[in-house]
Amino acid sequence: MIKLSKTSKLGCMSWSLNALDTCSGSIGTDGQLVDACKSCYATQGAYIWSTTKAPRDSNKIDWQRPEWVADMVIALAKQTHFRWFDSGDMYSLDLAEKIYAVMLMSPQCKFWLPTRMAKFAKYKDVLARMQALDNVMVRFSSDSVIGEFTAGVHGSTIAMDKDSVPAGAFMCSAPANAGKCGTCRACWSKDVPVVAYIAHGHKIKKVIKIALARDTVTA
């Protein structure tokens, strides 16, 4: 059974999985969580409620049904904008291929897919096919909390504050709009190369402090 969610920030529907256990790309080469995932919003607040986790647990099983693609296409028939994964990620190549099929069969809907799975070579082909679709924006999520990102690809990063937004990046306007996207659709736009999200909350501030100290030592 298709279970979509709607976050108050986005104002559009999403399909998600529980964070971390489906986020293969959240683990760095040192075997630890990358900086951006150490304060993941999807492991806090309402995301830890059983009522929030249950549909995401269901989705992890449901996508494996043969009828899932067709059912998703029907569920998205009236959607104009959609976000894949307000929590979790494409932990399975088979899931990625099914998501691609949904995108291909839903040209009326613009899709935004943030992911860290670009780190893995086996995902290169399906991600390229997704990005080639006019109605799809795949954003490769940076592991950084200090504004670093890979130049030359569409992506996103976390900036320490508005003064730290890297050159050429679009600063997310949600903080200035009561934490909501409103009419902004920059994350869905192929004309926006990088989106910078301003760090907020005590937990991420601690991560930033450690990251800055680490970079100073290794410089």
C-alpha positions in Angstrom: 0.0 0.0 0.0 1.4 3.4 -1.0 2.1 5.6 2.0 3.1 9.2 1.1 3.9 11.9 3.7 3.7 15.6 3.7 6.0 17.8 5.7 5.0 21.2 6.9 8.1 22.8 5.4 7.8 21.4 1.8 4.1 21.8 1.1 4.2 18.9 -1.2 4.1 15.1 -0.9 7.0 12.8 -0.4 7.9 9.1 -0.2 10.4 8.2 2.5 12.2 5.6 4.5 13.6 5.7 8.0 16.9 7.5 8.2 20.4 5.9 8.7 19.5 2.3 8.3 18.7 3.0 4.7 21.5 5.6 4.2 24.5 3.7 3.0 26.1 7.0 1.9 26.0 8.3 5.5 29.0 6.3 6.5 32.4 7.9 5.7 35.7 6.2 4.9 36.5 6.1 8.6 33.5 4.0 9.3 31.7 6.9 11.1 28.8 9.0 10.2 29.8 11.9 7.8 29.5 15.4 9.4 26.2 16.2 7.6 24.5 13.1 9.0 25.7 13.5 12.6 22.9 15.9 13.3 20.3 14.5 10.9 16.9 16.1 11.4 15.3 12.8 10.5 16.6 11.3 13.7 15.1 13.9 15.9 11.7 15.4 16.9 8.6 14.0 15.2 10.7 11.6 13.1 11.3 9.4 16.1 7.6 9.0 16.9 6.2 5.5 16.2 3.4 7.1 14.1 6.1 8.6 11.8 8.4 5.6 11.7 5.6 3.1 10.9 4.8 4.2 7.4 8.5 4.4 6.5 9.0 0.8 7.8 6.0 -0.1 5.6 7.5 1.6 2.6 10.7 -0.4 3.0 8.7 -3.6 2.4 6.0 -2.2 0.1 8.3 -1.0 -2.8 9.3 -4.6 -3.4 5.8 -5.4 -4.7 5.6 -6.0 -8.5 2.7 -3.5 -8.6 4.5 -0.7 -6.7 5.5 1.3 -9.8 2.0 1.3 -11.2 0.5 2.2 -7.9 3.0 5.0 -7.4 2.2 6.4 -10.8 -1.5 6.4 -9.9 -0.8 8.1 -6.5 1.2 10.9 -8.2 -1.3 11.5 -11.1 -2.4 14.9 -9.7 1.0 15.9 -8.2 3.0 18.8 -9.8 6.0 18.6 -7.4 7.3 15.7 -5.4 10.2 15.0 -3.2 11.8 11.6 -2.8 13.2 10.9 0.6 12.5 13.6 3.2 14.2 10.9 5.2 16.2 7.9 4.2 17.9 7.1 0.8 17.9 4.7 -2.1 19.7 1.9 -0.3 18.9 -0.6 -3.1 19.7 -0.5 -6.8 16.4 -2.2 -7.5 14.6 0.5 -5.7 16.5 3.1 -7.7 15.4 1.5 -10.9 11.8 1.4 -9.8 11.9 5.1 -8.8 13.3 5.9 -12.3 10.4 4.0 -13.8 7.9 6.1 -11.8 9.7 9.3 -12.9 9.6 8.3 -16.5 5.9 7.5 -16.3 4.9 10.7 -14.5 6.0 13.5 -16.8 3.5 15.9 -15.4 5.3 15.9 -12.0 8.6 17.5 -11.2 10.8 15.4 -9.0 13.5 16.4 -6.5 15.7 13.5 -5.3 18.4 14.3 -2.8 20.9 11.4 -2.4 24.3 10.3 -1.3 24.2 7.1 -3.4 26.3 8.9 -6.1 29.3 7.7 -4.0 28.8 4.2 -5.3 29.7 3.3 -8.8 26.8 0.9 -9.4 24.4 3.8 -9.1 26.1 6.0 -11.7 24.0 4.8 -14.7 20.5 5.0 -13.1 21.3 8.4 -11.6 22.4 9.7 -15.0 19.2 8.4 -16.6 17.2 10.1 -13.9 19.0 13.4 -14.3 18.5 13.3 -18.0 14.7 13.5 -17.6 13.3 17.0 -18.0 11.1 16.6 -14.9 13.8 15.3 -12.5 16.4 17.1 -10.4 18.8 14.8 -8.6 20.8 16.6 -6.0 24.0 15.0 -4.7 24.2 15.9 -1.0 27.5 17.1 0.4 28.9 15.5 3.5 30.1 18.9 4.7 28.6 21.2 7.4 30.9 24.1 6.4 29.7 24.8 2.9 32.0 22.4 0.9 30.6 20.7 -2.2 31.7 19.1 -5.4 32.0 21.6 -8.2 30.4 20.9 -11.5 27.5 18.8 -10.4 24.0 19.7 -9.2 24.0 19.3 -5.4 23.4 20.8 -2.0 25.5 21.6 1.1 25.1 22.9 4.6 26.5 26.4 5.4 27.4 27.5 8.8 25.5 30.8 8.4 24.3 33.2 5.7 27.8 34.7 5.5 29.3 31.3 4.8 27.2 30.4 1.8 29.7 29.5 -0.9 29.9 31.5 -4.1 27.5 30.3 -6.8 25.2 28.6 -4.3 21.5 29.5 -3.8 20.8 30.1 -0.1 17.6 28.3 1.1 15.0 30.9 1.9 13.0 28.7 4.4 14.6 30.3 7.5 13.3 33.7 6.4 9.9 32.2 5.7 9.0 30.7 9.1 10.9 27.5 8.1 8.7 26.8 5.1 9.5 26.5 1.4 6.5 28.6 0.4 6.5 29.1 -3.4 10.2 28.5 -3.7 11.1 25.6 -5.9 14.9 26.1 -6.3 15.6 22.5 -5.1 13.6 21.2 -8.1 15.3 23.5 -10.6 18.1 22.4 -13.0 19.0 26.1 -13.3 20.2 26.1 -9.6 23.6 24.3 -9.4 23.9 24.2 -5.6 21.5 24.8 -2.8 23.0 25.8 0.6 20.9 25.1 3.7 21.8 27.2 6.7 22.7 25.2 9.8 20.3 25.5 12.7 20.0 23.8 16.1 22.5 23.2 18.9 23.4 19.7 17.8 24.7 20.8 14.4 26.5 23.7 15.9 28.6 21.3 17.9 29.3 19.2 14.8 30.5 22.4 13.0 32.8 23.4 15.9 34.5 19.9 15.7 34.7 20.1 11.9 36.4 23.5 12.0 38.8 22.3 14.7 39.6 19.2 12.6 40.2 21.2 9.5 42.5 23.6 11.4 44.7 20.7 12.6 44.9 19.1 9.1 45.6 22.3 7.3 
